[in-house]
Each structure stands twice: as C-alpha cells, then as structure tokens.
Amino acid sequence: MFDPYTGEDLSLGRVKERSPGARAGLEAPRYCESCGRRMVVRINPMGWEATCSRHGEIAG
C-alpha cells in the first residue's frame, strides 16, 4: 500500500507530511495506492478522474 498523496510506501513506516489541502480531503490523489506510480489526474467541475498506467481509472 502506498500513500495516494505522497507516494510513500506505507509498509516501511515512514510517511511524509501531507499538504493542508490533502489533509482536508480537497485534493485529488496523485499516486496509485496499489503500486505507488504517479497517475494522470484530470480535474473537472464535478470532481476528478485519475488514471494509473497499470491499474486503470479511479474516480472521485
């Protein structure tokens, strides 16, 4: 498992501090939770869509 906002591997126990927007739940995730790869993120008026090259699309 990886942090969706920083890309850090959560199994190692080290976690970077998230931005205030990410802590408040206002930002779209930038990293895939399954593999830690950077995702392509599109913001639209109704929310966001993120696509991982390995795991496909995530919507929020």
Rosetta silent file (secondary structure, phi, psi, omega in degrees, C-alpha in Angstrom):
SEQUENCE: MFDPYTGEDLSLGRVKERSPGARAGLEAPRYCESCGRRMVVRINPMGWEATCSRHGEIAG
SCORE:     score description
SCORE:     0.000 S_00000001
   1 L     0.000  139.905 -179.175    0.000    0.000    0.000 S_00000001
   2 E  -124.881  149.840  177.248    1.182    3.480   -0.906 S_00000001
   3 L   -70.642  126.127 -176.097    0.087    6.917    0.253 S_00000001
   4 L   -72.831  -11.078 -178.621   -2.064    8.400   -2.555 S_00000001
   5 L  -105.801  -24.077 -179.350   -0.855   11.954   -1.888 S_00000001
   6 L  -118.466  -19.439 -179.129    2.887   11.479   -1.344 S_00000001
   7 L    81.117    4.841 -179.616    3.641    8.122   -2.995 S_00000001
   8 L   -72.415  143.507  176.389    5.450    6.815    0.105 S_00000001
   9 E   -74.396  114.376 -175.955    5.421    3.071    0.830 S_00000001
  10 H   -72.134  -20.805 -179.607    3.256    2.745    3.969 S_00000001
  11 H   -71.311  -18.663  179.293    4.707   -0.657    4.882 S_00000001
  12 H   -81.722  -14.109  177.641    8.064    0.998    5.696 S_00000001
  13 L    84.959   -4.364  177.073    6.501    3.120    8.429 S_00000001
  14 L   -98.938  129.986 -179.980    7.867    6.393    7.066 S_00000001
  15 L  -134.135  126.186  174.484    5.261    8.904    5.946 S_00000001
  16 L   -71.356  153.493  177.381    5.853   12.373    4.523 S_00000001
  17 L   -73.254  134.798  179.026    3.603   15.105    5.821 S_00000001
  18 L   -80.181  158.859  176.782    0.655   15.794    3.532 S_00000001
  19 L   -70.019  160.131  178.598   -0.260   19.263    2.340 S_00000001
  20 H   -58.484  -37.558  178.429   -3.083   21.082    4.179 S_00000001
  21 H   -65.076  -39.783  178.476   -5.391   20.557    1.172 S_00000001
  22 H   -68.659  -40.479  177.650   -4.726   16.820    1.110 S_00000001
  23 H   -62.733  -33.337 -179.775   -5.290   16.542    4.866 S_00000001
  24 L   -82.917   -6.428 -179.550   -8.642   18.330    4.421 S_00000001
  25 L    80.280   21.004 -177.326   -9.636   15.991    1.571 S_00000001
  26 L   -96.148   -9.990 -178.847   -9.709   18.785   -1.016 S_00000001
  27 L  -105.516  150.565  173.731   -7.002   17.446   -3.364 S_00000001
  28 L   -78.261  147.707  176.596   -7.165   14.575   -5.818 S_00000001
  29 L   -65.446  144.961 -177.877   -4.738   11.707   -5.168 S_00000001
  30 L  -109.292  -13.808 -177.671   -1.590   11.894   -7.308 S_00000001
  31 E  -126.530  145.340  177.948   -0.145    8.392   -6.750 S_00000001
  32 L   -69.591  132.769  179.329   -1.670    4.931   -7.185 S_00000001
  33 L   -71.278  -22.991 -177.832   -2.382    3.244   -3.845 S_00000001
  34 L   -83.447  -40.434 -173.495   -1.552   -0.182   -5.296 S_00000001
  35 L  -123.274  -11.849  178.206    1.811    0.460   -6.967 S_00000001
  36 L    82.031    4.842  178.789    2.930    3.988   -5.984 S_00000001
  37 L   -75.777  149.965  176.411    3.207    5.187   -9.598 S_00000001
  38 E   -68.788  135.865 -178.041    2.331    8.769  -10.466 S_00000001
  39 L  -104.821  158.603  171.152   -1.135    8.986  -12.053 S_00000001
  40 E   -85.554  123.295 -175.745   -2.579   11.245  -14.730 S_00000001
  41 E  -117.923  131.211  175.545   -5.185   13.396  -12.948 S_00000001
  42 E  -118.826  125.431  178.613   -7.969   15.385  -14.594 S_00000001
  43 E   -97.868  132.809  176.122   -9.965   17.868  -12.524 S_00000001
  44 E  -132.547  170.816 -177.538  -13.488   18.708  -13.665 S_00000001
  45 L   -60.445  -23.451 -177.954  -16.382   20.689  -12.110 S_00000001
  46 L   -96.433   -1.426 -178.551  -17.971   17.508  -10.741 S_00000001
  47 E   150.035 -133.528 -178.918  -14.828   16.026   -9.134 S_00000001
  48 E  -151.038  160.566  173.654  -11.714   14.348  -10.516 S_00000001
  49 E  -134.157  133.149  179.171  -10.545   11.333  -12.502 S_00000001
  50 E  -126.509  140.724 -178.754   -7.155    9.695  -12.049 S_00000001
  51 E  -126.853  124.454  174.499   -5.606    7.018  -14.260 S_00000001
  52 E   -94.521  138.397 -179.395   -2.778    4.662  -13.328 S_00000001
  53 L   -65.315  -21.846 -179.143   -0.874    3.153  -16.252 S_00000001
  54 L  -101.436  -34.959 -170.495   -1.038   -0.276  -14.547 S_00000001
  55 L  -113.661    2.492  174.475   -4.348   -0.280  -12.633 S_00000001
  56 E    85.901 -156.862 -170.191   -6.690    1.868  -14.727 S_00000001
  57 E   -93.138  142.959  174.783   -9.067    4.639  -13.771 S_00000001
  58 E  -126.457  136.405  178.932  -10.144    5.867  -10.336 S_00000001
  59 E  -123.356  150.864  179.388  -12.901    8.492   -9.952 S_00000001
  60 L  -149.432    0.000    0.000  -13.843   10.663   -7.033 S_00000001
